[in-house]
Amino acid sequence: PVNEAQPQQALTRNLRMATLNIQHGSLCDFDMERIAGWIAGTGAHAVALQEVDDSCERSRRRKQLEDLCVHLRAVTRARWVGHFQEVERLECGGTHGNGILLMEAVADATVSP
């Protein structure tokens, strides 16, 4: 909530967002490092991801958001955090859903209208 008695501070930085359908990594032979490189190339501070796998057979039982956070840190030298939202539980094991990746500085920010 905004305190009316205090003047609002001007934004000092623009927020860049990106979105990507990773199709559980199959388009890149499950190369999360390559996907992280693409994300880093966008200059985004926040990335919405569709078709993310978590511990699925088809994606080598990897936790894709965790892998992307590790690779993004190596490429951007910034810490990233991720949140996975399950859409469906797969018969072959694991879950499939959507995720969001945030540069830690953004995740810690306070947002006011």
Rosetta blueprint (number, residue, H / E / L):
1 P L
2 V L
3 N L
4 E L
5 A L
6 Q L
7 P L
8 Q L
9 Q L
10 A L
11 L L
12 T L
13 R L
14 N L
15 L L
16 R L
17 M E
18 A E
19 T E
20 L E
21 N E
22 I L
23 Q H
24 H H
25 G H
26 S H
27 L H
28 C H
29 D L
30 F L
31 D L
32 M H
33 E H
34 R H
35 I H
36 A H
37 G H
38 W H
39 I H
40 A H
41 G H
42 T H
43 G L
44 A L
45 H L
46 A E
47 V E
48 A E
49 L E
50 Q E
51 E E
52 V E
53 D E
54 D E
55 S L
56 C L
57 E H
58 R H
59 S H
60 R L
61 R L
62 R L
63 K E
64 Q H
65 L H
66 E H
67 D H
68 L H
69 C H
70 V H
71 H H
72 L H
73 R H
74 A H
75 V H
76 T H
77 R L
78 A L
79 R L
80 W E
81 V E
82 G E
83 H E
84 F E
85 Q E
86 E E
87 V E
88 E E
89 R E
90 L L
91 E L
92 C L
93 G L
94 G L
95 T E
96 H E
97 G E
98 N E
99 G E
100 I E
101 L E
102 L E
103 M E
104 E H
105 A H
106 V H
107 A H
108 D L
109 A L
110 T L
111 V L
112 S L
113 P L
